[in-house]
Amino acid sequence: MAAFTSLTDRLSGAFKHLRSKGKLTPADIDATIREIRRALLDADVALDVVRSFTGEVRERALGEEVSKALNPAQQIVSIVNEELTKVLGAGVDRPLNFAKKPPTIIMLAGLQGAGKTTLAGKLGYWLKDTGHTPLLVAADLQRPNAVTQLQVVGERAGVPVYAPEPGVQSGSSDVVSPGQSTGDPVKVARESLRVAQEKLYDTVIIDTAGRLGVDQELMTQARNIRDAVQPNEILFVIDAMIGQDAVQTAKAFDEGVDFTGVVLSKLDGDARGGAALSVASVTGKPILFASTGEGLKDFEVFHPDRMASRILDMGDILTLIEQAQKQFDEDEARQAAEKLSEGSFGLDDFMAQLQQVRKLGSMKSLLGMIPGMAQHRKELEQFDEKEIDRTEAIINSMTPQERHEPKIINGSRRARIAYGAGTTVSAVNGLLQRFEQASKMMRRMSNGSRSMPGMPGMPGMGGAPGGKGKGGKKSKKRNSKSGNPMKREAEERALRERLSGTGTKSSSGSAFSKKPQAPEGMPDLPPNLGGGLGGLLGH
């Protein structure tokens, strides 16, 4: 979550000095609370929310649950995690209120520029993907090209749009003053219900007009639409980058239209994300959804506990597992596992796994769900999302036999493949090396290792044999074996423990310094997920 990058770094820094302490003094706790307060204020969290949050953390940190804890530093982080979850929504995951008798009516409200129209398409796509038949309604007749934009978004999402009025078009000779429109948005909203009933749409999403600032005309029109259609949900769409203005804007809309839930948009932005930590606490209304990117799939149900975990760099394995289970084909995964055990896993299978990983969405977003990834943010920001396209081009330039048996690819074959893919021989060499590393990783994961191994190919992230040391030169010592038999035996034993996941030393940079594992009661990540990620991350 880019909107929380700064906050994550500041909070992680606040906990660092606690890890080496076996017992915490009141002075240690006070210093940590001060750092937390500064981090929240810098993130534009509302002052009242900061005071309440730090007060609760201080009270619990000075209590018996920390003083009697075996590891007080981890207990402090646990307290911050729990209180952060409360601030984000009291740990309650509320689903959408669907009408007992369709159609369910969902009205979107918010300021202009908050992303309502784009979010209408994402919500429609999500509802369609979950088995519903949504209808988008163009009731924003004031913003230039708003109706056209919704039609384009609806077409991309594969969701029909009801737009009987064209609205204001760019370059139009019509002059529309604030509070006026080229049609009647209330009538459009009312008529959409009749259309939905006639054509059996079970959900109606009404996109309403916004303003650059809260004003009476905006609220009056929104209330008129609300009264005309009696929506089951009124979702307040708020830009996560709005900062301190989020509190006043949320209060104004709550008083004006009495919204039932909040949707955070633009969480992939580079602002400080204070809106997300303020709006739920100030209004008492739950955050239902979050928009995390520009794509239609960059949209997810908001879970306060999982978001708190991400902010504290503890990852979000549950969401990662849910997305993987939703997108990965079980039969293909089983066949891949069988091929791995038989030793017949080839580059065509490898590309199929990469394509499945691609369905999960942005790699940067996906990797952000893994605990401890904040320490690798620089590498993640430099990662090129188009790497998978180049990988596919190289594999597509190979013959079927070469894909099935990569070991036969000699120098002349590599030159031909590079020419066919429009790339260099070194790029082909790099892909073959990453394939071999990913195959080894996938074999380890399919053999029962629950923890996520290091990911080959990304500098500084571990798991890449023969990585480069200082000055870009390969480090020979890392892979060399000692001439002393006893020392060599110890090295080999340590390597076996590391590969099997039984080693005691953690490489995670998360607040709890634990290796990421699937939560109890949840299935492991698909074995092909780790291999796909590992192969993708190489350059």
C-alpha positions in Angstrom: 0.0 0.0 0.0 1.9 3.1 -1.2 -0.3 5.4 0.8 1.1 3.9 4.0 4.7 3.6 3.0 6.0 6.5 5.2 3.8 5.4 8.1 5.1 1.8 7.9 8.7 3.0 7.9 8.2 5.3 10.8 6.4 2.7 12.9 9.0 0.0 12.1 11.6 2.5 13.3 9.8 3.1 16.5 9.9 -0.6 17.4 13.5 -1.3 16.4 15.1 -0.2 19.7 12.7 -2.4 21.6 13.9 -5.7 20.1 17.2 -5.9 22.1 15.6 -5.2 25.4 14.5 -8.0 27.7 12.6 -5.7 30.0 10.9 -2.4 29.2 11.1 0.6 31.4 8.4 3.4 31.5 11.0 5.6 29.7 11.3 3.0 26.9 7.5 3.0 26.5 7.3 6.8 26.6 9.9 7.1 23.9 8.1 4.5 21.7 4.7 6.3 22.2 6.3 9.6 21.1 7.6 8.1 17.9 4.2 6.5 17.2 2.5 9.9 17.8 4.9 11.6 15.4 4.4 8.9 12.8 0.7 9.3 12.9 0.7 13.1 12.8 3.1 13.0 9.9 0.7 10.7 8.1 -2.1 13.3 8.5 -4.1 11.3 10.9 -6.7 13.4 12.7 -5.4 14.9 16.0 -8.3 13.5 18.1 -7.7 10.0 16.6 -4.0 10.2 17.4 -4.6 11.3 21.0 -7.1 8.5 21.6 -4.9 5.9 19.9 -1.7 6.7 21.8 -3.6 7.0 25.0 -4.9 3.5 24.7 -1.5 2.1 23.7 0.2 3.8 26.6 -2.3 2.6 29.1 -2.1 -1.0 27.9 1.7 -0.9 27.5 2.2 0.2 31.2 -0.2 -2.6 32.3 0.5 -6.1 33.4 0.1 -7.7 29.9 3.5 -6.2 29.0 5.3 -6.3 32.3 4.6 -10.0 32.7 5.1 -10.9 29.0 8.0 -13.2 28.1 8.8 -10.9 25.2 7.6 -7.3 26.1 8.8 -5.8 22.8 6.6 -8.2 20.7 3.7 -7.5 23.2 4.0 -3.8 22.4 3.7 -4.4 18.7 0.8 -6.7 19.4 -1.0 -3.9 21.3 -0.3 -1.4 18.5 -1.7 -3.9 16.0 -4.9 -4.4 18.0 -5.5 -0.7 18.6 -4.8 0.1 15.0 -7.4 -2.5 14.0 -9.9 -0.8 16.2 -9.2 2.6 14.7 -9.7 1.2 11.2 -13.1 -0.3 12.0 -13.2 -2.1 15.4 -12.2 -5.4 13.6 -15.7 -5.8 12.1 -15.9 -7.0 8.5 -19.4 -5.9 7.4 -20.6 -7.2 4.0 -22.8 -5.2 1.6 -26.5 -5.0 2.6 -28.3 -6.8 -0.2 -32.0 -6.3 -0.6 -34.3 -9.3 0.3 -36.2 -8.5 -2.9 -33.9 -7.4 -5.8 -32.7 -5.1 -7.1 -30.2 -4.0 -4.4 -29.6 -0.2 -4.8 -26.1 1.2 -4.1 -25.6 5.0 -4.3 -22.1 6.5 -4.6 -21.4 9.9 -3.1 -18.3 12.0 -2.7 -16.3 15.0 -3.9 -15.4 15.4 -7.6 -12.1 13.8 -8.3 -12.5 11.1 -5.6 -12.8 8.4 -8.2 -16.5 7.6 -8.0 -17.0 6.8 -11.7 -14.0 4.5 -11.9 -15.0 2.9 -8.6 -18.5 2.3 -10.0 -16.9 0.1 -12.7 -14.7 -1.7 -10.3 -17.6 -2.4 -7.9 -19.7 -3.6 -10.9 -16.9 -5.9 -12.0 -16.5 -7.3 -8.5 -20.2 -7.9 -8.2 -20.3 -9.6 -11.6 -17.4 -11.7 -10.6 -19.2 -12.8 -7.4 -22.3 -14.0 -9.3 -24.5 -10.8 -9.4 -26.0 -9.0 -12.4 -25.2 -5.3 -11.8 -26.4 -2.2 -13.7 -24.4 1.1 -13.7 -26.5 4.3 -13.7 -25.1 7.6 -15.1 -26.7 10.1 -12.8 -23.7 12.6 -12.9 -25.0 15.0 -15.6 -22.8 17.9 -14.6 -19.1 17.0 -14.9 -18.0 17.1 -18.6 -17.9 13.6 -20.2 -18.9 11.9 -16.9 -21.6 9.9 -18.7 -19.1 8.9 -21.5 -16.5 7.9 -18.9 -19.0 5.6 -17.1 -19.9 4.0 -20.4 -16.3 3.4 -21.2 -15.6 1.9 -17.7 -18.8 -0.2 -18.0 -17.7 -1.6 -21.3 -14.3 -2.5 -19.9 -15.9 -4.2 -16.9 -18.5 -6.0 -19.0 -21.3 -4.3 -17.1 -24.3 -2.6 -18.8 -24.8 1.1 -18.3 -28.1 3.0 -18.1 -27.5 6.5 -19.6 -30.6 8.1 -21.0 -29.1 11.6 -20.7 -25.9 12.5 -22.4 -24.9 15.0 -19.7 -22.3 17.7 -20.3 -19.9 17.0 -23.1 -16.4 18.7 -23.5 -16.5 21.4 -26.1 -20.3 21.7 -25.7 -21.8 25.2 -26.2 -24.0 24.6 -23.1 -22.9 26.6 -20.1 -23.7 24.7 -16.9 -23.5 26.6 -13.6 -22.8 24.8 -10.3 -25.9 23.0 -9.0 -27.4 22.6 -12.6 -27.2 19.9 -15.1 -28.4 19.1 -18.7 -31.0 16.6 -17.5 -32.7 15.4 -14.3 -30.4 13.1 -12.3 -33.3 12.2 -9.9 -35.4 11.1 -12.8 -32.5 9.1 -14.3 -32.0 7.3 -10.9 -35.7 6.6 -10.5 -36.1 5.3 -14.0 -33.1 3.0 -13.6 -35.0 1.0 -11.0 -37.8 0.2 -13.5 -35.2 -0.8 -16.1 -33.5 -3.1 -13.5 -36.7 -4.8 -12.6 -37.7 -5.3 -16.3 -34.4 -6.7 -17.3 -33.7 -8.6 -14.1 -30.6 -6.8 -12.9 -30.2 -7.7 -9.2 -27.9 -4.7 -8.3 -28.1 -1.0 -9.3 -25.0 1.2 -8.8 -25.9 4.9 -9.1 -23.0 7.2 -9.9 -23.8 10.7 -8.7 -22.3 14.2 -9.3 -19.6 15.6 -7.1 -18.1 19.0 -6.4 -14.6 20.3 -5.8 -15.7 21.2 -2.3 -18.7 20.5 0.0 -21.6 22.8 -0.8 -25.4 22.9 -0.3 -26.3 22.2 -3.9 -24.3 19.0 -3.8 -26.0 17.8 -0.7 -29.4 18.8 -1.9 -29.1 16.8 -5.1 -27.6 13.8 -3.3 -30.5 13.8 -0.8 -33.1 14.1 -3.6 -31.6 11.0 -5.3 -31.5 9.2 -2.0 -35.1 10.0 -1.2 -36.2 9.0 -4.7 -34.6 5.5 -4.8 -34.2 4.6 -1.1 -30.9 2.9 -1.5 -29.8 -0.1 0.5 -26.3 1.3 0.7 -24.9 4.8 0.4 -21.2 4.5 -0.1 -19.0 7.5 0.6 -16.0 7.4 -1.8 -13.1 9.3 -0.3 -9.6 9.9 -1.8 -7.0 8.3 0.6 -4.7 11.2 -0.4 -6.9 13.9 0.9 -5.2 14.2 4.3 -6.6 16.3 7.1 -9.6 17.4 5.0 -10.9 13.9 5.2 -12.4 14.4 8.6 -14.4 17.5 7.7 -15.5 16.1 4.4 -16.6 12.8 6.0 -18.5 14.7 8.7 -20.3 16.9 6.1 -21.4 13.9 4.0 -22.5 12.0 7.0 -24.7 14.8 8.1 -25.9 15.5 4.6 -26.8 12.1 3.2 -26.2 9.8 6.2 -23.9 7.3 4.3 -23.8 3.7 5.4 -20.2 2.8 4.4 -16.9 4.1 3.2 -14.8 3.2 0.1 -11.2 4.3 0.1 -9.9 5.1 -3.4 -6.3 5.8 -4.6 -4.6 3.7 -1.9 -1.8 3.2 -4.4 -1.0 6.9 -4.3 2.1 8.4 -2.7 0.4 10.5 -0.1 0.5 9.8 3.6 -2.8 7.9 4.0 -4.2 9.6 7.1 -7.7 9.5 5.7 -7.9 5.8 6.1 -6.9 6.0 9.7 -9.3 8.8 10.5 -12.6 8.4 8.6 -13.9 5.2 10.3 -13.0 6.4 13.8 -14.5 9.9 13.3 -17.8 8.8 11.6 -18.3 5.4 13.2 -19.2 4.1 9.7 -17.3 1.0 8.4 -14.8 1.0 5.6 -16.2 -1.6 3.2 -13.9 -1.5 0.2 -10.5 -0.2 -0.9 -9.3 0.7 -4.4 -5.6 -0.2 -4.7 -4.8 0.7 -8.3 -6.0 1.7 -11.8 -7.0 -1.7 -13.0 -10.5 -3.1 -12.7 -9.2 -5.9 -10.5 -7.4 -3.5 -8.1 -10.3 -3.5 -5.8 -10.8 -5.5 -2.6 -13.0 -6.0 0.4 -11.6 -4.0 3.3 -10.5 -6.0 6.4 -9.4 -3.7 9.3 -7.2 -6.4 10.9 -5.5 -7.2 7.6 -4.9 -3.5 6.8 -3.4 -3.0 10.3 -1.1 -5.9 9.6 0.1 -4.5 6.3 0.8 -1.1 7.9 3.0 -2.7 10.5 4.8 -4.7 7.8 3.4 -8.0 9.1 2.0 -8.8 5.7 -1.4 -10.0 4.7 -1.1 -13.7 4.0 -4.9 -14.3 4.3 -5.6 -12.0 1.3 -2.8 -13.5 -0.6 -4.1 -17.0 -0.1 -7.7 -16.0 -1.0 -6.5 -14.4 -4.2 -4.4 -17.4 -5.1 -7.2 -19.8 -4.4 -9.5 -17.7 -6.6 -7.2 -17.4 -9.6 -5.2 -20.7 -9.6 -6.6 -23.7 -11.4 -6.4 -26.7 -9.1 -6.1 -29.2 -11.9 -3.2 -27.3 -13.4 -1.5 -26.9 -10.0 -1.9 -30.7 -9.5 -0.4 -31.5 -12.9 2.5 -29.1 -12.2 3.2 -30.7 -8.9 3.2 -34.2 -10.6 5.6 -32.9 -13.3 7.9 -31.5 -10.6 8.0 -34.8 -8.8 8.6 -36.7 -12.0 11.3 -34.2 -13.1 9.4 -33.3 -16.3 8.6 -29.7 -15.5 9.5 -27.6 -18.5 9.5 -23.9 -19.6 6.1 -24.1 -21.1 4.8 -25.2 -17.6 6.8 -22.4 -16.1 5.2 -19.8 -18.4 1.8 -21.2 -17.5 2.5 -20.6 -13.8 3.7 -17.1 -14.5 0.5 -16.4 -16.3 -1.5 -17.6 -13.3 0.5 -15.3 -11.0 -0.2 -12.5 -13.4 -3.9 -13.0 -12.8 -3.4 -12.0 -9.2 -2.8 -8.4 -10.2 0.1 -6.0 -9.8 3.3 -7.8 -8.6 4.2 -4.8 -6.4 0.8 -5.0 -4.6 1.1 -8.8 -4.4 4.6 -8.8 -2.9 3.5 -6.0 -0.4 1.3 -8.7 1.3 4.4 -10.7 2.3 5.7 -10.0 5.8 8.9 -8.0 6.0 8.8 -6.7 2.5 9.2 -3.1 3.6 12.9 -3.6 3.9 13.0 -4.5 0.1 10.8 -1.5 -1.0 13.6 0.0 -3.1 13.9 -3.2 -5.1 10.2 -3.5 -5.4 9.8 0.1 -6.7 12.5 -0.6 -9.3 10.7 -3.8 -10.4 9.5 -3.6 -14.0 5.9 -5.1 -14.3 6.6 -5.8 -18.0 9.3 -8.4 -17.2 6.7 -11.2 -17.6 6.1 -10.0 -21.2 9.8 -10.3 -22.0 9.9 -13.7 -20.4 7.0 -14.9 -22.5 8.6 -13.6 -25.6 11.8 -15.5 -24.9 9.9 -18.8 -24.2 7.7 -18.3 -27.3 10.9 -18.1 -29.4 11.9 -21.6 -28.3 10.9 -24.9 -30.0 8.6 -27.3 -28.2 11.6 -29.6 -27.5 13.6 -26.7 -26.0 10.8 -25.8 -23.7 10.4 -29.3 -22.5 14.2 -30.0 -22.2 15.9 -26.6 -21.4 19.2 -28.4 -20.9 19.6 -28.9 -24.6 19.8 -25.2 -25.2 23.4 -24.6 -26.2 25.1 -21.4 -27.3 23.8 -21.4 -30.9 20.3 -22.1 -29.8 20.5 -19.2 -27.3 21.6 -16.8 -30.0 18.7 -17.9 -32.2 16.2 -17.6 -29.3 17.5 -14.1 -28.4 17.2 -13.0 -32.1 13.6 -14.3 -32.3 12.6 -12.6 -29.1 14.3 -9.3 -29.9 16.5 -9.4 -26.9 20.1 -10.4 -25.9 21.8 -13.7 -25.2 22.4 -12.6 -21.6 18.7 -12.1 -21.1 18.1 -15.7 -22.3 20.8 -16.9 -20.0 19.2 -15.0 -17.1 15.8 -16.6 -17.8 17.3 -20.1 -17.9 19.1 -19.5 -14.6 15.9 -18.2 -13.0 13.9 -21.1 -14.3 16.4 -23.5 -12.7 16.2 -21.6 -9.4 12.4 -21.4 -9.5 12.1 -25.2 -10.2 14.2 -26.0 -7.2 12.1 -23.6 -5.0 8.9 -25.2 -6.2 10.2 -28.7 -5.5 11.0 -27.6 -2.0 7.6 -26.0 -1.5 5.8 -29.0 -2.9 7.7 -31.3 -0.5 5.9 -29.7 2.4 7.7 -26.5 3.4 5.1 -24.1 4.8 7.3 -21.1 5.0 7.9 -18.9 1.9 11.5 -19.4 0.8 13.8 -16.7 -0.4 12.9 -15.3 -3.8 15.6 -15.8 -6.4 16.5 -13.1 -8.8 15.9 -9.9 -6.8 19.0 -8.3 -5.5 19.2 -8.2 -1.7 16.2 -10.4 -1.2 17.9 -13.8 -0.6 17.3 -17.1 -2.2 19.6 -16.3 -5.2 22.6 -18.6 -5.3 25.7 -17.0 -6.5 24.4 -13.5 -5.9 26.6 -10.5 -6.4 28.6 -8.9 -3.6 30.2 -5.5 -3.3 31.2 -3.9 -6.6 28.9 -6.1 -8.6 31.3 -9.1 -8.5 30.1 -12.5 -7.7 30.9 -13.7 -4.2 32.7 -17.0 -4.4 32.9 -17.5 -0.6 29.1 -17.9 -0.4 29.1 -21.1 -2.5 32.5 -22.4 -1.6 33.0 -25.4 0.7 35.5 -25.5 3.5 38.5 -27.7 3.2 38.1 -28.7 6.9 35.9 -31.9 7.0 34.2 -30.9 10.3 33.6 -27.4 9.2 32.2 -28.5 5.8 29.8 -30.9 7.6 28.5 -28.1 9.7 28.1 -25.9 6.7 26.1 -28.6 4.9 24.0 -29.3 7.9 23.1 -25.5 8.2 22.3 -25.4 4.5 19.9 -28.4 4.9 18.2 -26.8 7.8 17.8 -23.5 5.9 16.3 -25.2 2.9 13.9 -27.3 5.0 12.7 -24.2 6.9 14.0 -25.6 10.3 16.6 -23.0 10.9 16.1 -20.7 13.9 17.4 -17.5 12.5 14.8 -15.3 10.8 15.4 -13.1 7.8 12.1 -11.3 8.0 12.1 -7.6 8.6 8.5 -7.5 10.0 7.7 -6.2 13.4 7.5 -9.7 14.9 10.5 -11.1 13.0 8.7 -14.3 12.0 8.8 -16.2 8.8 5.6 -15.7 6.8 3.3 -18.7 7.2 -0.3 -19.5 6.3 -2.5 -18.8 9.3 -3.7 -21.8 11.3 -6.8 -23.4 9.7 -6.0 -22.0 6.3 -4.4 -24.0 3.4 -0.9 -23.3 2.2 -0.1 -21.1 -0.7 -0.3 -23.0 -4.0 3.1 -24.6 -4.6 3.3 -23.0 -8.0 2.9 -19.5 -6.5 6.4 -19.3 -5.0 8.0 -20.5 -8.2 6.1 -18.0 -10.3 7.1 -15.1 -8.1 10.7 -16.3 -8.0 10.9 -16.5 -11.7 9.3 -13.2 -12.2 11.5 -11.2 -10.0 14.7 -11.7 -12.0 16.0 -9.1 -14.4 
